[in-house]
Amino acid sequence: MARRTNWRLTVGISAALAAAWAAIFLVGAWNAETLQVNIRLTARAAVVLFMLAFGASSLHALRPSRFTKWLLRNRRYVGVSFAVAHFIHLGMLVARDVVFPVPDSSLLNPLSLVFGGFAYLVIAALALTSNDRAVAWLGAQRWKRLHLVGGYYIWFIFTRTYALRAVEDPFFAPFALALFGVLAMRLVVLRRKKRRAPPRKAPLQRA
Ligand code: HEM
């Protein structure tokens, strides 16, 4: 029997966030400043959703509760909401550059385009394979590897961005600390699993 889905959660989160960003344009008008505000707010909403999805299993392993059980069961839908929020980040960036271009300075600088651009390919691949059919098509092992390596690459881009900003401005420190917290939780759970795993049998020695 097919697993029950909860795409309504993804639609609900995305619609609520889109309404908040639209409200900023309604109140502040459509201009370079409100776009800049929304470029930042889309990334901030995206990083929170990303941390909830990427940290769900280790959070439940370390602090099981009704909420962490719900989060674990719905991390796919939270994860795709992250992708939606972050593609809106990209849309705002392109809109800013096209509608309100600043002479001789593009937001889409080469370094962001290479590392950020690749991250968007990864985000698209993770979002497009967030369904049972893709798991069956890829095979569980390959699917897990894609989501593990892809998840850590996105974690790296977010952490690099916020860690560098936190050096300049303490406002960004909570984001950087939370991202390191997610990594610490994952490593603690991984180490526990390794400790609990039965010792590997040594390959039989041929006589
Ligand atoms: C084509 C690729 C990308 C470009 C050109 C780009 C460009 C930008 C720009 C111009 C800002 C606003 C800077 C400011 O005024 O403060 C920004 C903010 C940010 N971007 Fe991106 N970005 C890209 C991809 C990504 C990706 C893939 C991630 C994460 C996985 C990311 C995470 C962030 C974060 C965390 C912020 C800071 C938001 C804040 O103020 O809290 N960006 N980006």
Residues whose N, C-alpha, C, O or C-beta is under 5 A from the ligand:
A	BS01	HEM	I39 R40 A43 R44 L107 L108 N109 S112 L113 G116 G117 A119 Y120 I154 I157 F158 T161
